[in-house]
């Protein structure tokens, strides 16, 4: 795990612009992350991030959404000062990155590209090592801090087990515990539910909500649309290195049309009638026929189905999801396996 939360104090004070923002109190209407034309081009010409203008409001749970290869992790690495941008700028907690890394990172907890652990040490001793690397951490309260972090991610019972014996999901939890050893103004999580079972995913979502209610801004990168929709207040959609849209999660979904869903044992007949009514994108799936909402009255379409002898057991327009919004914005499906 790239763990930028444990950093050294800056002996030179990081200069004028580096000291601003990280030590100032920010209003709720200010951004915790702000980028302008942020770009990363790797050797060989690969354009990983292309002119990104991103704004993450303070106090939000911000979902950074996109399929594998869309530029999410590269963006996070630039925000955390782990790699230099080719051009453009990024400010985190009001200060320029990577120049202000030493001032900013003590206020940031991060879990990026999975945790890097000492396999021969127990989960507890791994956290002790992480905490000891933080010059701001009081050694007198280290054990209590480590115990609280383990309890918060549900690993207290496995704290004495060697990390090499941990499952992938347990390693993710331990990495998250490392990011939570100290109170943070910003928590950056890259695919935090990777490897977790459904119960573990629910627990992490609950933890994220709890952190946000305590005033921590959470920046959560994921390729799981359902995860973003359940836990995030704001979101940005990336595709092929470019920002497609950003805003309130509810507003993003509201920008897309929902789907007409007809539940019936007569799916073939229902599909035929819908097409005759001029309804587009008709899809049969088990006992359901879905399509784009009709241009005309829903009642007229329902009447046509009944008149054709279709046994209609359900007829409704489902609310648009983030997946619907993504397809509408990009014209392509979402690779949930990415």
N, C-alpha and C positions, 0 to 999 in steps of 0.2 A: 504494500500500500504506500503510495506517496502520501506522506503525513506532514503537511506543512503547518500543522497546528502547533508543533513544538519548535520554537525558533529562538535564536539568540537576540538579546537586546542590541540595538544599533548604537555602537560607541560614538558615532558621529551625528546621531540625531536624525539621520536620513535627509537632511536638508530641509528647505522651507516647504516645498510642496509635499514631501513625504510625511511631515508631521501634522499636516492639516487633515481633518476628517476622521482619522482613526481615534484621536483623542477628544474630538468634539462631540457633543451630543447632537444627534440628528433628529429632525422632526419626522413625524410619521409620514409626511408627504414627500420626503426625500428618498432618493434611490440609494440602495446599498451596493448595487452593481450597475455600472453604466459603461457601455462601449460605443465607440464611434468609428465606423468604417474598419473595424477590426478584421485583419486579414492574415492568414497563414498559408504560405506557399512553400512546400518542401522541395528539397533538391530533386531535380528531375522534372520539375514543373507541376507536380500535383498540387492543386488548389484545394486545401482542406477546409478553409473557412474564407468566405468571400464577402467582405464589406459589411460585417455584422454590426447593426445598431440595436443594442439590447438595453432595456431598462427594467431593473428588478426593484419594486417598491419595498421600503422598509416594512417589516412585520408580515410580509406575505409568505405563503408557501408556493414557490414558483416552480412550475413544471417545465423542464427543458426537454422537449419531445422531438423524437426523430428516429428513423430506422438506423441500423448499423451502417456506419460510413457517412453519416450526415454531417459530421463535424462537431458533435457534442463534446466528446472527450478532449479533442484538440482545443476547443474553446475553454473548457474548464482548466486545462493545463496552462493556458495563457493567463487566465484570470488569477490563478494561484502563483504565477511567477515561475512556473517550472520550465516553460519554454518562452522564447521571445517571439512576439508577432513580427511578421514581415513588414506590416504597415498598420496604420490606425492606432487607436488608443483604448485603454481600459482603465477604469477607476473602480476600486473596491473600497468600501467604507470611506469614500470621499478622497482617496489617495491614488496616485498613478501606480500601476503595476506594469513591469516587475520592480520599478525603482524603489517603491516603498514597502517591499516585501517584509523587511524586518520590523517595521512599525505595524503593518496591517495583520500579518499572519498570527500573532498571539491572540487576536480577537476572532480567529476563524478556526472552526473544526472542519476536517475534510476526510472523506473516504473516496479515493479515486482509484479506479482500475483494480479493485479488490485489495484486501489487506495483505501486507508483507509481515509474516510472523516468524518468530524463532520457534521452530517445531519441537525442539528439545526442552523448551520451557512450558510451564503450565500457562493456562489462560491468564490467571492472576499475575504471574511473574512477567508475562509479556506486557501487561498494562503498567506494572511497576517500572519496567524499563522505559516505556514511553513517557511516563510521568517524570521520571528522573532526568530525562533529556530536556524537559521544559524548565528553563532557568527561573521562570516566574512561579513555579509550583513549590509550595511549602512542604519540605520533607517530613515535618512533624505530623502532617495530616494526610500523608500519602496513602496509607493503608485504608483509611476511611473513604478517601476519594475513589480509590480503586474498587472497594467493595460496593459503593453506591453506583458506580458505572456498570459493574457486572450485574447488579440487581436490576438496573433500569432496562437492560437488554435481555433479561431472562437467562443469564448464564451463571448465576450464583452456584447452582448445584454442580456445574461442570468446571468450576473455577480451578480445581486442582488437577484436572486432566491435562496431559500434554497437548499442545496445539496441533501437533502432527496427527493426533487421533480425532481431531474435530472434523465434522462434516463441512461441506462448503457453506451451508447456511449458518453453522455455528461460527465459522471463520468470519463471515460477513457481520454477524452480531458482535464479535470481538473487535473487529475494525471500527464498528460504529461506537462501541464503548470507549475505544481510544480517543475518538473525536469528541467524546462527551466528558472527558476527565475534568475539564475546566468549563465554567460558563462561557458561552460563545455568543457574540452578536450575530454571527453568520455561520450556518452549517451548510457545507457543500457535499452533496451525496451523489455519487455516480453509480447508477443501477444498484441501489441499496438492498433490494429484495432478491437479487440474483442468488439462486440456489436455495431459496427458502420455500418450505411447503406452504399451503394456503393459510394455515394457522399462523405461521411465522410472518407471512406477509401482512396479515391483519394486525399483528402485534406491532410491527414496524410502522405501519400506517398510523396506528393509535399513538405511538411514541412521537411521530412527526407532528401530529396535531397538538400533542401535549407541549412539545417544545415551542411551537408557534404561539400557543396561548400564554407561554411564559415570556414572550417578547423576542424570541430568536427568529430571525429570518432564515428560512430553509430554501435552498436552491437544489432541486431534485431532478437529476437527469434520468430519463427512462425511455425505453422503447415500448412500454406497456401503456396503451391508451387508457385502459380501465383504471390503472393505478393513478395516473394523473387526474382523471376525472373524479375519483373518489376523495383524494386528499388535498388537491391543490386549489388555491384561490385564483392564481394567475398562471398563464402558460405561454410558451413560445413554441412555434413549430418550425423545425429545420428540415431541409431536404437538399441533398447534394451540396452542402456547405453554405447554403444561403438561408436567410431568415424568410419564412413565408408569411408569418403573421405572429402577433403577440397581443395579449390583453387578458381580461377576465375570462376564466374558463367558461362561465355561462354564456358570455358574449360570443366566444369562438364557436361554440356548438350552435347557438341561436342563428348564426350566419349561414348554417346549412339547412336544407330541407330534410324533414324526417322521411320515414318509409311507410307506405301503406302496407298493412299486414292483413291478409285474409286467411283465416283458419278454416279449413274445410277438408273432408275426405275426398272431395272431387277436385283435386288440384289441377289436373289437365284441363278440365272444362273451365275452371276459374281463370287459369292463365289465358285461355283462348278468348274469353269474354273481356278480360282486362285489355288485351291487345286490340280487340275490336272497338273498345271504348277510347282508343288512342293513348292508353297508359304506357309509359316507357319503362325499360329496364325491368322486365318481369322475370322473376327468379322463383323456381320451385324448390323447396327444401322440406322434405318429409310432409307433414300435413299443413304446411304454411306456404302461401304464395305472397311474395313481397314485390314491391314496385315503387317507382317514384310516385308521389301523390298526384292525383289527376288534376288537370287544369280546371275542370268543371266542378259541379256539386258532388260531394261524396255520396249523398243520398241517391243520386241518379245512377252512380256506378253500382251501389249496393242493390238497387232495384233491378238493374240489368242482370246481375248475378242470380238473383232470386228467380227472375222471369225465365232464365235459361235452365232452371232446375238445379242450380248449384246449392248444396246444403251449406249455408254460411253459419259457422259456429263462432266466428269472431271476425270483427271488422273494425279496424282502427288505424290511425296514423300515429306511429311511435315517434317520440321526441328524438330529434337528431342527436347523435353522439359525437364525441371528438373524432371518432373514426370517419363518420360521415363528413365532418368538416374537413378532415385531412384529404379525403378523396376529392371533395369539391374544390379544395384549394390547389391541389397538386395534379389532379387528373390521374392518380395512380393509387394502387392499394398500399397498405401499410404492412411492412415485413415484421410481424410480431416475433418472429424467430431470430431476428437480427441481433 
